[in-house]
């Protein structure tokens, strides 16, 4: 039988509460935190965990809504995921970035950049809980197929940039729980062509090749149902030399500092301070920092 500290630590780290052992199922069941792309993990990046409470022979589900507001932009994300036998995860998410009037100098005032994301994740090795006393991490591979929507502005916006309105990210994640230290660490490597996560299309006239970008998360347990942590997500810079001028659409890396709270076994809340760097810096040169709040229900 797993020890109670394992139960509490992992539940807090992954944004899900502990559950008592029932029948032949696992002692620890976790729904995970939903990332902005819909996959289970941190707020900015997927982890090797599969969302929901599903264990062997079971199917579970999560639903989430996220709001991020920086100085000049607002992002809504919402979606759902299904976890199958703690092995497979299928997720759907919709993103809506409100640019307000910040792109008016480009003739794009009031533009909403929207995107649909279909994600699939497969756990291929390890178990974050069973292997917590070894060096073996839990490992998963996944993909996120993204389709951007800007209405009739698609040819006007993406055409001159040499970008496409759809693309697929592939990633591998390794999640390691260090029980004695009360720490969870995740490393994800993502192969992508996405500009601003896909909201500005995929690839560009100067660079249309796939780039491998690192993503990193670390979380520390403060109490049995509260954890704090940091995340970093490197971004490609396909549009740095665009038709709008050198640096006009330069893309910066993302980072955050977060706190996750699990008030009950079916609810998790995550709040964060986020730094999304400069978005369209030639138009709005200051860094986009602000608040992030996400709520998830797990079944």
C-alpha positions in Angstrom: 0.0 0.0 0.0 1.3 3.5 -0.8 2.0 5.8 2.0 -0.3 8.7 2.8 2.4 11.4 2.2 2.7 10.1 -1.4 -1.0 10.5 -1.8 -1.1 14.1 -0.5 2.1 15.3 -2.2 1.2 14.1 -5.7 -2.4 15.3 -5.4 -1.3 18.9 -4.6 1.4 18.9 -7.2 -0.9 17.9 -10.0 -3.7 20.1 -8.9 -6.0 17.2 -7.8 -7.1 16.0 -4.5 -6.5 12.7 -2.7 -9.0 9.9 -2.8 -9.3 6.9 -0.5 -8.5 3.5 -1.8 -11.5 1.8 -3.3 -11.7 -1.8 -4.4 -8.7 -2.8 -6.5 -8.1 0.7 -7.9 -5.2 3.0 -7.2 -4.7 4.7 -3.9 -3.9 7.9 -5.7 -6.1 9.3 -8.5 -5.5 12.7 -10.0 -7.4 14.8 -12.5 -4.5 17.2 -13.1 -4.4 20.9 -13.9 -5.6 21.8 -17.5 -3.0 23.7 -19.5 -4.1 26.5 -21.8 -3.9 24.0 -24.7 -6.3 21.5 -22.9 -3.8 18.8 -21.9 -3.2 17.8 -18.3 -0.1 19.3 -16.7 0.8 22.9 -15.7 -0.9 26.0 -16.9 1.5 26.7 -19.7 2.8 23.2 -20.6 1.7 19.6 -20.7 3.1 17.0 -18.2 3.3 13.2 -18.6 0.3 12.7 -16.4 -3.1 11.8 -17.9 -6.0 13.9 -16.8 -9.1 12.7 -14.8 -9.5 10.1 -12.2 -9.5 7.1 -14.5 -7.4 4.1 -13.6 -7.2 0.6 -15.1 -10.5 -0.3 -16.7 -12.0 3.2 -16.1 -12.8 6.3 -18.0 -12.8 9.8 -16.4 -13.2 13.4 -17.6 -12.3 17.0 -16.8 -13.7 20.4 -17.8 -12.0 23.7 -17.4 -12.1 27.4 -18.0 -9.1 29.8 -17.9 -8.8 33.6 -18.0 -5.5 35.4 -18.6 -5.3 39.2 -18.7 -2.2 41.2 -19.5 -1.7 44.9 -19.9 -3.1 45.0 -23.4 -4.6 41.6 -24.2 -7.1 39.2 -22.8 -7.3 35.4 -23.4 -10.2 33.0 -22.6 -9.6 29.3 -22.9 -12.1 26.5 -22.2 -12.3 22.8 -22.9 -12.6 19.3 -21.7 -10.5 16.1 -21.6 -11.2 12.4 -21.3 -8.8 10.0 -19.6 -8.9 6.3 -20.5 -7.4 3.7 -18.1 -4.7 6.2 -16.9 -3.0 5.5 -20.2 -4.6 7.7 -22.9 -5.9 11.3 -22.8 -8.0 13.0 -25.5 -8.6 16.8 -25.1 -10.4 19.6 -26.8 -9.8 23.3 -26.2 -10.9 26.7 -27.7 -8.8 29.8 -27.3 -10.0 33.4 -27.9 -7.4 36.2 -27.7 -8.9 39.6 -27.6 -6.4 42.1 -29.1 -8.7 45.0 -28.3 -7.4 48.0 -30.3 -3.7 47.2 -29.9 -3.4 46.1 -33.5 -5.3 49.1 -34.9 -2.0 50.6 -36.5 -2.0 47.4 -38.6 -5.6 47.9 -39.6 -6.7 45.1 -37.3 -8.4 47.0 -34.5 -10.8 44.8 -32.4 -9.5 41.6 -33.8 -10.2 38.3 -32.0 -7.7 35.5 -32.7 -9.4 32.2 -32.1 -8.0 28.7 -32.2 -9.3 25.1 -31.7 -7.0 22.4 -30.4 -7.4 18.7 -30.5 -4.9 16.9 -28.2 -3.9 13.2 -27.8 -1.5 12.0 -25.1 -0.2 8.5 -24.5 1.7 7.4 -21.4 4.5 5.1 -22.6 6.6 4.4 -19.5 6.9 4.9 -15.8 4.5 5.9 -13.1 4.9 9.1 -11.1 3.6 7.5 -7.9 4.9 3.9 -8.1 8.3 5.1 -9.2 8.6 8.0 -6.8 11.3 6.3 -4.8 13.4 5.6 -8.0 15.0 7.8 -10.7 12.4 6.7 -13.3 10.1 9.5 -14.4 6.7 9.0 -15.9 7.0 9.5 -19.7 4.3 10.4 -22.3 4.2 11.4 -25.9 1.5 13.6 -27.4 0.3 15.8 -30.2 -1.8 18.9 -30.4 -3.5 19.7 -33.7 -4.3 23.4 -33.9 -6.6 25.4 -36.3 -6.6 29.2 -36.1 -9.7 31.2 -37.0 -9.7 34.9 -38.0 -12.7 34.9 -40.2 -12.3 36.7 -43.6 -9.0 38.1 -42.4 -7.2 34.8 -42.9 -5.6 35.6 -46.3 -5.0 39.2 -45.2 -3.2 38.2 -42.0 -1.5 34.9 -42.7 -0.8 35.3 -46.4 1.7 38.2 -46.2 3.4 36.5 -43.3 3.9 33.2 -45.2 2.1 31.4 -42.4 -0.5 28.6 -42.5 -3.7 28.6 -40.5 -3.2 25.1 -39.1 -0.4 22.9 -37.7 0.4 20.1 -35.4 2.7 20.2 -32.4 4.4 16.9 -31.2 5.9 16.6 -27.7 7.4 14.2 -25.2 7.1 14.9 -21.5 8.9 13.4 -18.5 7.4 14.0 -15.0 9.4 13.1 -11.9 8.1 13.2 -8.3 10.8 13.6 -5.6 8.9 12.5 -2.5 11.5 13.3 0.2 12.0 16.8 -1.1 8.3 17.5 -1.7 9.1 18.5 -5.3 7.6 17.6 -8.7 9.7 18.4 -11.9 8.6 18.2 -15.5 10.5 18.6 -18.8 8.7 18.8 -22.1 10.3 19.0 -25.5 7.9 20.3 -28.2 8.4 20.2 -32.0 6.4 23.1 -33.4 5.9 25.7 -36.1 3.4 27.7 -34.1 3.5 31.5 -33.9 2.2 32.7 -30.5 1.0 29.2 -29.8 -0.7 29.1 -33.2 -2.9 32.2 -32.8 -0.7 33.9 -35.5 -0.6 30.8 -37.7 2.2 28.3 -38.3 5.6 29.0 -39.9 6.6 32.0 -41.8 8.2 33.3 -45.0 11.6 33.3 -43.4 11.3 30.0 -41.4 8.8 27.2 -42.0 10.9 24.4 -40.4 9.9 22.6 -37.3 11.7 23.8 -34.2 12.2 21.8 -31.0 11.5 24.0 -27.9 12.0 23.1 -24.2 9.3 23.6 -21.5 10.0 23.3 -17.8 7.9 23.1 -14.7 8.8 22.7 -11.0 6.3 22.6 -8.1 6.8 22.6 -4.3 4.3 21.4 -1.7 3.3 23.9 0.9 0.4 22.1 2.5 -1.5 18.9 1.8 -3.7 20.7 -0.8 -1.6 23.7 -1.8 1.4 23.9 -4.1 3.5 26.7 -5.6 5.7 26.6 -8.6 7.2 28.1 -11.7 7.0 27.4 -15.4 9.0 28.3 -18.5 8.0 27.7 -22.1 10.5 28.5 -24.9 8.9 29.8 -28.1 10.0 29.7 -31.8 10.5 33.1 -33.5 9.3 32.4 -37.1 8.0 35.9 -37.7 10.9 38.0 -36.5 11.8 39.1 -40.0 8.3 39.5 -41.3 7.0 41.9 -44.0 6.0 44.2 -41.2 9.6 44.9 -40.5 12.5 43.4 -38.5 11.3 42.6 -35.0 7.7 43.7 -35.6 6.3 40.3 -34.6 9.2 39.1 -32.5 8.1 36.3 -30.2 9.3 36.0 -26.6 9.3 33.0 -24.2 6.5 32.5 -21.7 6.9 32.1 -18.0 4.7 32.1 -14.8 4.7 31.8 -11.0 1.6 29.8 -9.8 -0.2 28.5 -6.8 -2.6 25.5 -7.1 -5.3 24.8 -4.5 -7.6 21.7 -4.3 -10.5 22.6 -2.1 -12.2 19.2 -2.8 -11.5 16.1 -4.7 -13.4 17.3 -7.8 -12.2 20.9 -8.0 -8.9 22.5 -8.5 -8.1 26.2 -8.8 -4.8 27.7 -10.2 -3.8 31.3 -10.0 -0.6 32.7 -11.5 1.4 35.8 -12.5 2.3 35.4 -16.2 4.9 37.0 -18.4 4.1 36.5 -22.1 6.8 38.8 -23.3 6.2 41.3 -26.1 3.3 40.6 -28.5 3.5 42.5 -31.8 6.2 44.7 -30.2 6.3 47.1 -33.1 2.8 48.1 -32.2 2.8 47.5 -28.4 6.4 47.4 -27.3 6.0 46.7 -23.5 6.1 43.2 -22.0 2.7 41.6 -21.5 2.5 40.6 -17.9 -0.6 40.0 -15.8 -2.9 37.6 -14.0 -4.0 34.0 -14.8 -6.9 32.1 -13.2 -8.0 28.6 -14.1 -10.8 26.4 -12.6 -11.2 22.7 -13.3 -13.8 20.1 -12.5 -12.8 16.5 -12.5 -15.0 13.4 -12.6 
